[in-house]
Amino acid sequence: MRTFLKSWIPQCLWILRSPSRTFHGNNRLLTFQITSHYESINQGEKEVPEYFNFASDVLDKWTQLEKVGRKPANPAFWWVSDKGEEVKWSFEEFGSLSKKTANVLSEACGLRRGDRIVAILPRVPEWWLLNVACMRAGIIFFPGTSQLTAKDILYRLQASKAKCIVTNDTLAPAVESVLSGSEFLKSKLIVGQGSRDGWLNFKELLAVASADHICIKTRSHDPMLVYFTSGTTGFPKMVLHSYSSYGIGFATTGRRWLDLTPSDVMWNTSDTGWAKSAYGSVFSPWICGACVFIHNLPQFQPEVIGQTLSKYPITTFCTAPTGFRMLVQHDMSRYRFPSLKHCVTGGEALNPEVFSQWRTQTGVDIHEGYGQTETVAICANLKGMKIKPGSLGKPVPPYDVQIVDEHGAVVPQGEEGTIAVRVKPTRPFCLFSEYLDNPEKTAATLCGDFYLTGDRGFMDKEGYIWFVGRADDIINSAGYRIGPFEVESALMEHPAVVEAAVVSSPDPVRGEVVKAFVVLAPLYESRDQKKLALELQQHVKKVTAPYKYPRKVEFVKELPKTVTGKIQRNVLRGKEWAKV
């Protein structure tokens, strides 16, 4: 690594000192110098290094650039609250604070390399410090959403065997209520102003901690991070990632999909317990030297989103398709976004109608991407590509993405199958290591030469991947296989529909039929529901193949969703089939 530093720092200094180059140009060239090294690994042009640590090999490099006389155009980290509070840290400041945090974990909490820590926090700056501090100390980080219940917390503590938990005043009582079942827990760290009996106070410890810390030397394939999957059935699985899988694997994501440089400010609204926070709030922006922008956003409020995009110099915005649906219903054309140039989404499929409305209201396209907690971005509508609304885009290196049948054989273009990633003869380094402590589930993801995503789709003649639905969500009605997403998208084109979820419903003749659960726009809530249901059925018949129309329609106030905002079709489907 020292050799690499010697090679690129003089080049960066030459770029910085050149009077003929603009600062924006400098940043793009700097990004090329730093990011391209790791992107070349994604492209298969270079080998994965034996040793790698994102804190020392990426973040501390940006700190060194600041020390030699020139900082990126924006801070490394920029946090704002709904009360107008702000926190801005340069890479150097963030580096110093994360080193102090590493010492807090090691000295005050008694954690050692390989120990496990569960962090259940909302979007507060301390979450980012803990994330990077764990990398520095070799501690395995288990994030969790602040929406977890006491039962959820107990499961995570038992499954992770964590020796430490970090949370805030709000969730501390829930943690205390399950301590009797947490036999591995040795220390509790609280983030907040006040003290609590039996808890260590993070703020107080950080104030007296030393910034003198030497980053642990970690191998690329050492365990770094574990996310709990949201899970549609059963208990959440623990998805283990190594230092290189996320740390290096997001180089292409940041540069090609998010289109980030040090001049950019990236705002990703994801909850800290969702892997999308790793995608858009940690690894992708920072490997490109961009600013991570965070709003504490206690609730997703379209008005707050619009005001924030208007007030701050945010250039890249990411939220889930559910968020974009809420935003276009709010009508974003009433705002002006002087800095916004690039929008991305992922986590569930984006309806083409939402894509169209967003572009009409803001003038900016949405670049949809597709990935899982187990992967980095698998497919994406990369910057500069032709966007096909409704498509997941094309495969992102290093993944070879194919559509396969139940035997793992590649199917012809246009034919539906399972979206899969080739893992033989070489398993992509940025694919998850395993489901921790669950070898059976890990083995079940493989079929022939492929890792199976569990999602159904097809590939068109231009190589674009199109999502059909989760394998369990496919509806088989009288021999017709129907993907819920296409029907939902058709419904979304009708002005009466705010959200829709489509599932199978038992039928004595057809075995099962399509049923739609629909959330209505306010102007349509008082309409005759029988007539409106018929109107929606006729609309779907016109928009897509007639056999796909929902033979049953139920109007609801809201749809069940996971803590990450994904619609839980399995919950609706379960209720339907429980009636049999």
GIRASUL-V166422 format. One record per backbone hydrogen bond with DSSP energy under -0.5 kcal/mol. NH is the residue of the N-H (numbers start at 1). CO is the residue of the C=O. E is the energy in kcal/mol with one decimal. If there is no record, write none. Layout:
# GIRASUL-V166422
nh=NH co=CO e=E
nh=NH co=CO e=E
This chain:
# GIRASUL-V166422
nh=5 co=1 e=-2.5
nh=6 co=2 e=-2.4
nh=7 co=3 e=-1.4
nh=8 co=4 e=-2.0
nh=9 co=5 e=-2.4
nh=10 co=6 e=-0.7
nh=12 co=8 e=-2.4
nh=13 co=9 e=-2.7
nh=14 co=10 e=-2.2
nh=15 co=11 e=-2.1
nh=16 co=12 e=-2.7
nh=17 co=13 e=-2.1
nh=18 co=14 e=-0.9
nh=18 co=15 e=-0.6
nh=19 co=17 e=-0.5
nh=21 co=18 e=-1.2
nh=26 co=22 e=-2.4
nh=27 co=23 e=-2.5
nh=28 co=24 e=-1.9
nh=29 co=25 e=-2.2
nh=30 co=26 e=-2.9
nh=31 co=27 e=-2.7
nh=32 co=28 e=-1.9
nh=33 co=29 e=-2.3
nh=34 co=30 e=-2.4
nh=35 co=31 e=-2.5
nh=36 co=31 e=-0.8
nh=36 co=32 e=-1.1
nh=38 co=34 e=-0.8
nh=38 co=35 e=-0.5
nh=39 co=35 e=-2.6
nh=40 co=36 e=-2.3
nh=41 co=37 e=-0.5
nh=42 co=38 e=-1.5
nh=43 co=39 e=-2.1
nh=44 co=41 e=-1.2
nh=45 co=40 e=-2.4
nh=46 co=40 e=-1.1
nh=52 co=218 e=-2.1
nh=57 co=53 e=-3.3
nh=58 co=54 e=-1.4
nh=59 co=54 e=-2.1
nh=60 co=55 e=-1.9
nh=62 co=58 e=-1.6
nh=63 co=59 e=-1.6
nh=64 co=60 e=-1.9
nh=65 co=61 e=-1.8
nh=66 co=62 e=-1.8
nh=67 co=63 e=-2.0
nh=68 co=64 e=-1.3
nh=69 co=66 e=-1.4
nh=70 co=65 e=-1.5
nh=74 co=262 e=-0.6
nh=76 co=89 e=-1.6
nh=77 co=89 e=-2.1
nh=78 co=292 e=-2.7
nh=79 co=87 e=-3.0
nh=80 co=294 e=-2.5
nh=81 co=85 e=-1.9
nh=84 co=81 e=-1.5
nh=87 co=79 e=-2.6
nh=89 co=77 e=-2.5
nh=94 co=90 e=-2.9
nh=95 co=91 e=-2.7
nh=96 co=92 e=-2.3
nh=97 co=93 e=-2.3
nh=98 co=94 e=-2.7
nh=99 co=95 e=-1.8
nh=100 co=96 e=-2.0
nh=101 co=97 e=-2.3
nh=102 co=98 e=-2.0
nh=103 co=99 e=-1.8
nh=104 co=100 e=-2.0
nh=105 co=101 e=-2.3
nh=106 co=102 e=-2.1
nh=107 co=103 e=-3.1
nh=108 co=103 e=-0.6
nh=108 co=104 e=-1.1
nh=109 co=104 e=-1.9
nh=111 co=105 e=-2.4
nh=114 co=138 e=-2.8
nh=115 co=112 e=-2.5
nh=117 co=140 e=-2.4
nh=118 co=164 e=-2.4
nh=119 co=117 e=-0.5
nh=119 co=142 e=-2.3
nh=120 co=118 e=-0.5
nh=120 co=166 e=-3.0
nh=121 co=119 e=-0.7
nh=121 co=144 e=-0.8
nh=123 co=296 e=-0.5
nh=124 co=122 e=-2.2
nh=127 co=124 e=-1.8
nh=128 co=124 e=-0.6
nh=128 co=125 e=-0.7
nh=129 co=125 e=-1.6
nh=130 co=126 e=-2.7
nh=131 co=127 e=-2.2
nh=132 co=128 e=-2.0
nh=133 co=129 e=-2.6
nh=134 co=130 e=-2.3
nh=135 co=131 e=-1.1
nh=136 co=132 e=-2.1
nh=137 co=133 e=-2.0
nh=138 co=134 e=-1.1
nh=139 co=134 e=-2.0
nh=140 co=115 e=-2.9
nh=141 co=224 e=-2.0
nh=142 co=117 e=-2.6
nh=143 co=141 e=-0.5
nh=143 co=226 e=-0.6
nh=144 co=119 e=-2.1
nh=148 co=145 e=-1.4
nh=153 co=149 e=-2.5
nh=154 co=150 e=-2.4
nh=155 co=151 e=-2.1
nh=156 co=152 e=-2.1
nh=157 co=153 e=-2.5
nh=158 co=154 e=-2.5
nh=159 co=155 e=-2.9
nh=160 co=156 e=-2.2
nh=161 co=157 e=-1.4
nh=162 co=157 e=-0.8
nh=163 co=116 e=-2.2
nh=164 co=116 e=-1.1
nh=165 co=187 e=-1.4
nh=166 co=118 e=-2.7
nh=167 co=189 e=-1.9
nh=169 co=191 e=-0.6
nh=172 co=168 e=-1.6
nh=173 co=169 e=-0.6
nh=175 co=171 e=-1.9
nh=176 co=172 e=-2.5
nh=177 co=173 e=-1.7
nh=178 co=175 e=-1.5
nh=179 co=176 e=-1.0
nh=181 co=178 e=-1.4
nh=182 co=179 e=-1.7
nh=183 co=181 e=-0.8
nh=185 co=182 e=-0.9
nh=186 co=163 e=-2.8
nh=187 co=163 e=-2.0
nh=189 co=165 e=-2.9
nh=190 co=200 e=-3.2
nh=191 co=167 e=-2.8
nh=192 co=190 e=-0.6
nh=199 co=196 e=-2.2
nh=200 co=188 e=-3.1
nh=202 co=190 e=-2.6
nh=202 co=200 e=-0.6
nh=205 co=201 e=-2.1
nh=206 co=202 e=-2.8
nh=207 co=203 e=-1.7
nh=208 co=204 e=-0.8
nh=208 co=205 e=-0.6
nh=209 co=205 e=-0.8
nh=209 co=206 e=-0.6
nh=213 co=211 e=-1.0
nh=215 co=213 e=-0.6
nh=216 co=136 e=-3.1
nh=218 co=216 e=-0.8
nh=220 co=50 e=-2.3
nh=222 co=219 e=-1.8
nh=224 co=241 e=-2.7
nh=225 co=241 e=-1.9
nh=226 co=141 e=-2.8
nh=227 co=239 e=-1.9
nh=228 co=143 e=-0.5
nh=229 co=227 e=-0.5
nh=229 co=237 e=-2.5
nh=239 co=227 e=-3.1
nh=239 co=237 e=-0.7
nh=240 co=238 e=-0.7
nh=240 co=434 e=-2.5
nh=241 co=225 e=-3.1
nh=243 co=222 e=-1.4
nh=244 co=220 e=-2.3
nh=246 co=242 e=-1.1
nh=247 co=243 e=-0.7
nh=248 co=244 e=-2.3
nh=249 co=244 e=-1.5
nh=250 co=246 e=-1.2
nh=251 co=248 e=-2.0
nh=254 co=250 e=-2.7
nh=255 co=251 e=-2.1
nh=256 co=252 e=-3.0
nh=257 co=252 e=-0.9
nh=257 co=253 e=-1.0
nh=258 co=253 e=-2.7
nh=260 co=254 e=-2.4
nh=264 co=261 e=-1.9
nh=266 co=264 e=-0.5
nh=266 co=291 e=-3.0
nh=267 co=265 e=-0.5
nh=267 co=316 e=-2.9
nh=268 co=266 e=-0.6
nh=268 co=293 e=-0.8
nh=269 co=318 e=-2.2
nh=274 co=271 e=-1.7
nh=277 co=274 e=-2.3
nh=278 co=275 e=-0.9
nh=279 co=275 e=-1.8
nh=280 co=276 e=-2.9
nh=281 co=277 e=-1.8
nh=282 co=278 e=-0.6
nh=283 co=278 e=-1.3
nh=284 co=278 e=-0.8
nh=284 co=279 e=-0.8
nh=286 co=282 e=-1.6
nh=287 co=283 e=-2.1
nh=288 co=284 e=-0.7
nh=288 co=285 e=-0.7
nh=289 co=286 e=-0.9
nh=290 co=285 e=-2.6
nh=291 co=264 e=-2.5
nh=292 co=76 e=-2.5
nh=293 co=266 e=-3.1
nh=293 co=291 e=-0.7
nh=294 co=78 e=-2.7
nh=296 co=80 e=-2.2
nh=301 co=299 e=-1.1
nh=302 co=300 e=-0.5
nh=304 co=301 e=-0.6
nh=305 co=301 e=-2.2
nh=306 co=302 e=-2.7
nh=307 co=303 e=-2.4
nh=308 co=304 e=-2.3
nh=309 co=305 e=-2.4
nh=310 co=306 e=-1.4
nh=311 co=307 e=-2.1
nh=312 co=308 e=-2.3
nh=314 co=312 e=-2.3
nh=315 co=265 e=-1.6
nh=316 co=265 e=-2.1
nh=317 co=342 e=-2.3
nh=318 co=267 e=-2.7
nh=319 co=344 e=-1.3
nh=323 co=320 e=-0.6
nh=324 co=320 e=-2.1
nh=325 co=321 e=-2.4
nh=326 co=322 e=-1.9
nh=327 co=323 e=-2.3
nh=328 co=324 e=-2.4
nh=329 co=325 e=-1.4
nh=330 co=326 e=-1.2
nh=331 co=327 e=-0.8
nh=334 co=331 e=-1.0
nh=335 co=332 e=-1.6
nh=338 co=336 e=-0.7
nh=341 co=315 e=-2.5
nh=342 co=315 e=-1.8
nh=343 co=365 e=-0.8
nh=344 co=317 e=-2.3
nh=345 co=367 e=-1.4
nh=351 co=349 e=-0.5
nh=354 co=351 e=-0.8
nh=355 co=351 e=-1.8
nh=356 co=352 e=-2.4
nh=357 co=353 e=-2.3
nh=358 co=354 e=-2.6
nh=359 co=355 e=-2.1
nh=360 co=356 e=-2.2
nh=361 co=357 e=-2.5
nh=362 co=358 e=-2.5
nh=363 co=358 e=-0.5
nh=363 co=359 e=-2.1
nh=367 co=343 e=-3.3
nh=367 co=365 e=-0.6
nh=368 co=366 e=-0.9
nh=369 co=345 e=-2.4
nh=370 co=379 e=-3.2
nh=375 co=372 e=-1.5
nh=378 co=370 e=-2.9
nh=379 co=370 e=-1.9
nh=380 co=394 e=-2.1
nh=381 co=368 e=-2.3
nh=382 co=380 e=-1.3
nh=383 co=256 e=-3.0
nh=385 co=382 e=-2.1
nh=388 co=386 e=-0.5
nh=389 co=387 e=-0.7
nh=391 co=388 e=-2.8
nh=392 co=465 e=-3.0
nh=393 co=465 e=-0.6
nh=394 co=380 e=-1.9
nh=396 co=378 e=-2.8
nh=399 co=396 e=-2.1
nh=401 co=399 e=-0.7
nh=402 co=420 e=-2.4
nh=404 co=402 e=-0.5
nh=404 co=418 e=-2.4
nh=405 co=409 e=-2.3
nh=408 co=405 e=-1.8
nh=411 co=403 e=-2.8
nh=414 co=459 e=-2.4
nh=415 co=412 e=-1.9
nh=417 co=457 e=-2.4
nh=418 co=404 e=-2.9
nh=419 co=455 e=-3.0
nh=420 co=402 e=-2.8
nh=421 co=451 e=-2.5
nh=422 co=400 e=-2.5
nh=423 co=449 e=-3.1
nh=424 co=449 e=-1.2
nh=431 co=428 e=-1.6
nh=432 co=374 e=-2.6
nh=433 co=240 e=-2.7
nh=434 co=240 e=-0.7
nh=436 co=238 e=-2.4
nh=436 co=434 e=-0.8
nh=438 co=435 e=-2.1
nh=442 co=438 e=-1.9
nh=443 co=439 e=-2.6
nh=444 co=440 e=-1.8
nh=445 co=441 e=-0.6
nh=445 co=442 e=-1.2
nh=446 co=443 e=-1.6
nh=447 co=450 e=-2.6
nh=450 co=447 e=-1.9
nh=451 co=421 e=-3.3
nh=452 co=445 e=-3.6
nh=452 co=450 e=-0.5
nh=453 co=419 e=-2.2
nh=456 co=469 e=-3.5
nh=457 co=417 e=-2.5
nh=458 co=466 e=-1.7
nh=460 co=464 e=-2.4
nh=463 co=460 e=-1.8
nh=465 co=393 e=-2.9
nh=466 co=458 e=-2.9
nh=467 co=390 e=-0.6
nh=468 co=456 e=-3.1
nh=469 co=456 e=-1.3
nh=471 co=454 e=-2.8
nh=473 co=470 e=-1.5
nh=474 co=470 e=-0.9
nh=474 co=471 e=-0.7
nh=475 co=482 e=-2.7
nh=477 co=475 e=-0.7
nh=477 co=480 e=-2.7
nh=478 co=476 e=-0.6
nh=478 co=510 e=-2.0
nh=480 co=477 e=-2.3
nh=482 co=475 e=-3.3
nh=482 co=480 e=-0.6
nh=485 co=468 e=-1.2
nh=486 co=483 e=-0.5
nh=487 co=483 e=-1.0
nh=488 co=484 e=-2.7
nh=489 co=485 e=-2.6
nh=490 co=486 e=-1.8
nh=491 co=487 e=-2.3
nh=492 co=488 e=-2.3
nh=493 co=489 e=-0.7
nh=493 co=490 e=-0.8
nh=494 co=491 e=-1.9
nh=497 co=494 e=-1.8
nh=498 co=496 e=-0.5
nh=498 co=519 e=-3.1
nh=499 co=519 e=-1.2
nh=501 co=517 e=-2.3
nh=503 co=515 e=-2.4
nh=505 co=513 e=-2.0
nh=507 co=511 e=-1.5
nh=511 co=507 e=-1.5
nh=512 co=510 e=-1.6
nh=513 co=505 e=-2.7
nh=515 co=503 e=-2.7
nh=516 co=552 e=-2.6
nh=517 co=501 e=-3.1
nh=518 co=516 e=-0.6
nh=518 co=554 e=-2.7
nh=519 co=499 e=-2.8
nh=520 co=518 e=-0.6
nh=521 co=496 e=-2.6
nh=524 co=521 e=-2.1
nh=525 co=521 e=-0.5
nh=525 co=522 e=-1.2
nh=527 co=524 e=-1.2
nh=532 co=528 e=-2.3
nh=533 co=529 e=-2.6
nh=534 co=530 e=-1.9
nh=535 co=531 e=-2.2
nh=536 co=532 e=-2.3
nh=537 co=533 e=-2.1
nh=538 co=534 e=-2.3
nh=539 co=535 e=-1.9
nh=540 co=536 e=-2.3
nh=541 co=537 e=-1.9
nh=542 co=538 e=-1.4
nh=543 co=539 e=-1.9
nh=544 co=540 e=-2.7
nh=548 co=545 e=-2.3
nh=549 co=546 e=-1.6
nh=551 co=514 e=-1.0
nh=551 co=549 e=-0.7
nh=552 co=514 e=-1.6
nh=554 co=516 e=-2.9
nh=556 co=518 e=-2.6
nh=562 co=566 e=-2.5
nh=565 co=562 e=-1.9
nh=568 co=560 e=-2.9
nh=569 co=567 e=-1.4
nh=571 co=568 e=-0.7
nh=572 co=568 e=-1.3
nh=573 co=569 e=-3.2
nh=574 co=570 e=-2.3
nh=575 co=571 e=-1.7
nh=576 co=572 e=-1.9
nh=577 co=573 e=-2.4
nh=578 co=574 e=-1.5
nh=579 co=575 e=-0.5
nh=579 co=576 e=-1.0
nh=580 co=577 e=-1.0
